[in-house]
Amino acid sequence: MQKESTVESERTELLSNVAELMCTNRWDVALQVIVGITQERPDSGLAWELRGLLESHLGFVSAAVSSLEQASLLVPLQPLASRCLALDYISQD
C-alpha cells in the first residue's frame, strides 16, 4: 500500500511540473525537465513514460520509442503511452 501511494505521489508531482510548462507552450523546457528527472531517477518508469510521450509529441520518434520501451520495462504503460509507442513503431518503417 505504501508503494502505491509513493507511485501516485510521484505521478502527481511529475504531471504537475511538466503540465505547467506544457500549458504555457514550453514543450522544449518540459522535455529538458523530464530528461533531467530520468537522469536523476533512472528507475522511474513514470518519468520515462512522460519523457516518451513528450518526445513523441515533438516528433522525436526514435527517442520516444527508446524512452517508452524503457518505461515499459519499469511500469505498465498507460493506454496513451501504449498507443504512442505503437504509432511510433509504425512511423519508423
Secondary structure, DSSP 8 states (H G I E B T S, - for coil): -HHHHHHHHHHHHHHHHHHHHHHTT-HHHHHHHHHHHHHH-TT-HHHHHHHHHHHHHTT-HHHHHHHHHHHHHHS---HHHHHHHHHHHHHH-
